[in-house]
Amino acid sequence: MRNKIFGGIGILWGGALLFRWLTSGTSDVGSSAYQSGQSAAVIFGALMLVAGLYYFFRKPN
């Protein structure tokens, strides 16, 4: 049951990060550190979404 709860949180949080990235406009202003942080957040969000989907829909033993 705990894995389903954490999986649901991962789906929501990772999905929100990816949704924010997809709906926001790209800005050419800003430092390279800001762009690197934004890219890292997208990768982290995608990993959380995939892991959340795996744990949420995994069959119990």
Secondary structure as UniProt FT lines:
FT   HELIX           2..23
FT   HELIX           32..57
//
